[in-house]
Amino acid sequence: MLKTLVKLQLKLALLPAKIAWKVVQKVTGLGAEEPRTSSTYQAPPSTPRPPSDPSPSPFDLQVDPQKVIDRLKDGEEGFMLIDVRQPAEVANGMIVGARHIPTQDLPRRIEELDDKEQEIFVYCASGVRSLDAAMFLREKGFGNTLSLAGGIAHWQADGGEVVVPD
């Protein structure tokens, strides 16, 4: 029984690595060889996503903050920035001109976003919550929604301006 428990713990510990390997295979097409994690494990063959599959990869939903910074410097308008962080996080600063709609409020405040064709850039602290928010908005018909890769931290590292709200 102790041996079974140890094996189970080992399998659980290796599970994130196996999942990550599958994601890498799907996204990059690399990894024709199966991971060598166990002699008894047989991973299913990696099948590429068909072109007709409407679900985008998370990498398709992200934009490099530098591209948005450059567009702002060029005086470009017509896109919206949405900050999905919590109020306590926003108190430390937010991108100039961004609208604050915390992630949990997005479903009930979606009517504030009246133009489904408008380009929307969603951001959070590191890019995880904003990726979820971008997927949610796309599901609701806002097809031009992207998540700011790396969040506000990446934005600031690229020289983007941040102001403390009143």
Wavefront OBJ file of the C-alpha trace (Angstrom):
o trace
v 0.000 0.000 0.000
v 2.846 2.390 0.805
v 4.337 1.693 -2.623
v 1.005 2.587 -4.286
v 0.782 5.852 -2.354
v 4.321 6.810 -3.356
v 3.574 6.038 -7.018
v 0.399 8.101 -6.827
v 2.256 11.066 -5.347
v 4.876 10.801 -8.080
v 2.220 10.679 -10.807
v 0.477 13.708 -9.321
v 3.767 15.589 -9.106
v 4.513 14.872 -12.786
v 1.026 15.782 -14.020
v 1.724 19.526 -14.551
v 4.809 18.655 -16.611
v 2.803 16.272 -18.784
v 0.107 18.877 -19.352
v 2.672 21.563 -20.153
v 4.354 19.223 -22.630
v 1.049 18.671 -24.448
v 0.440 22.428 -24.652
v 3.915 22.972 -26.077
v 3.296 20.268 -28.659
v -0.024 21.746 -29.742
v 1.155 25.350 -29.854
v 4.544 24.851 -31.497
v 4.084 21.610 -33.372
v 7.319 20.435 -31.741
v 7.799 17.211 -29.898
v 7.367 14.456 -32.419
v 8.902 12.315 -29.689
v 6.781 11.504 -26.702
v 8.047 12.666 -23.290
v 10.031 10.040 -21.442
v 8.322 10.189 -18.083
v 7.527 6.529 -17.600
v 7.964 3.278 -19.467
v 4.275 2.455 -18.993
v 2.867 5.854 -19.960
v 1.665 6.099 -23.533
v 0.615 9.628 -24.461
v -2.039 9.944 -27.140
v -0.721 11.227 -30.452
v -0.694 14.992 -30.743
v -3.236 16.140 -33.282
v -3.046 19.645 -34.701
v -6.108 21.823 -34.336
v -8.117 21.910 -37.572
v -8.278 25.339 -39.251
v -12.053 25.394 -38.804
v -11.746 25.133 -34.995
v -13.108 28.463 -33.666
v -11.341 28.286 -30.289
v -8.178 30.414 -30.493
v -4.957 29.594 -28.746
v -4.151 31.816 -25.741
v -1.212 33.101 -27.791
v -3.669 34.343 -30.455
v -5.412 36.477 -27.836
v -2.379 38.447 -26.652
v -0.766 41.644 -27.856
v 2.718 42.881 -27.041
v 2.374 46.006 -24.860
v 5.000 47.799 -26.958
v 2.654 47.709 -29.966
v -0.072 49.460 -27.982
v 2.428 51.960 -26.529
v 3.610 52.795 -30.060
v 0.037 53.275 -31.251
v -0.653 55.662 -28.353
v 2.554 57.605 -29.093
v 1.441 57.938 -32.723
v -1.793 59.511 -31.449
v -3.952 56.640 -32.630
v -7.422 56.453 -31.146
v -10.379 54.164 -31.630
v -9.403 51.416 -29.223
v -10.271 50.905 -25.587
v -8.133 49.800 -22.653
v -9.870 47.929 -19.829
v -8.205 47.315 -16.462
v -9.667 44.166 -14.864
v -7.653 44.333 -11.630
v -9.133 44.776 -8.175
v -9.600 48.321 -6.757
v -6.677 47.889 -4.337
v -4.381 47.088 -7.274
v -5.622 50.023 -9.329
v -4.818 52.381 -6.441
v -1.130 51.834 -7.290
v -1.622 53.130 -10.820
v -3.324 52.346 -14.095
v -2.758 53.025 -17.770
v -3.785 56.526 -18.851
v -7.265 56.487 -20.390
v -8.121 52.942 -19.297
v -11.564 52.026 -18.011
v -11.635 50.092 -14.728
v -13.959 47.075 -14.771
v -12.839 44.376 -12.295
v -13.014 40.830 -13.651
v -15.896 39.780 -11.408
v -17.936 42.830 -12.554
v -17.412 42.276 -16.270
v -20.486 40.046 -16.865
v -22.900 42.546 -15.304
v -21.181 45.633 -16.768
v -20.773 44.314 -20.307
v -23.535 46.657 -21.518
v -21.102 49.548 -20.906
v -19.160 48.242 -23.902
v -21.503 49.314 -26.650
v -19.399 48.768 -29.793
v -18.681 45.092 -30.471
v -16.440 46.039 -33.417
v -14.164 48.315 -31.365
v -10.670 47.068 -30.645
v -10.317 46.335 -26.916
v -7.117 45.692 -24.969
v -7.688 44.111 -21.556
v -4.978 44.067 -18.886
v -4.344 42.999 -15.307
v -1.229 42.658 -13.166
v 0.508 39.866 -15.088
v -1.763 38.873 -17.979
v -3.611 35.858 -16.580
v -6.923 37.424 -15.528
v -6.948 39.626 -18.609
v -6.594 36.550 -20.812
v -9.697 35.088 -19.160
v -11.496 38.415 -19.610
v -10.485 38.594 -23.297
v -11.834 35.080 -23.893
v -15.059 35.989 -22.084
v -15.524 39.154 -24.161
v -14.862 37.265 -27.386
v -17.498 34.710 -26.408
v -19.921 37.617 -25.946
v -19.270 38.924 -29.462
v -16.408 41.361 -28.907
v -14.190 39.753 -31.526
v -11.488 42.445 -31.515
v -10.479 41.870 -27.895
v -6.878 41.099 -26.942
v -5.081 40.638 -23.639
v -2.008 42.721 -22.876
v 0.772 40.117 -22.637
v 2.494 40.304 -19.259
v -0.049 42.775 -17.898
v 0.741 46.176 -16.466
v 4.148 44.918 -15.288
v 5.205 44.324 -18.912
v 3.599 47.629 -19.913
v 5.743 49.529 -17.399
v 8.872 47.570 -18.329
v 8.331 48.676 -21.937
v 8.084 52.330 -20.862
v 4.302 52.655 -20.817
v 2.826 55.483 -18.777
v 0.893 54.716 -15.583
v -0.999 57.234 -13.441
v -2.480 57.000 -9.959
v -6.252 57.579 -10.158
v -7.931 60.294 -8.104
l 1 2 3 4 5 6 7 8 9 10 11 12 13 14 15 16 17 18 19 20 21 22 23 24 25 26 27 28 29 30 31 32 33 34 35 36 37 38 39 40 41 42 43 44 45 46 47 48 49 50 51 52 53 54 55 56 57 58 59 60 61 62 63 64 65 66 67 68 69 70 71 72 73 74 75 76 77 78 79 80 81 82 83 84 85 86 87 88 89 90 91 92 93 94 95 96 97 98 99 100 101 102 103 104 105 106 107 108 109 110 111 112 113 114 115 116 117 118 119 120 121 122 123 124 125 126 127 128 129 130 131 132 133 134 135 136 137 138 139 140 141 142 143 144 145 146 147 148 149 150 151 152 153 154 155 156 157 158 159 160 161 162 163 164 165 166
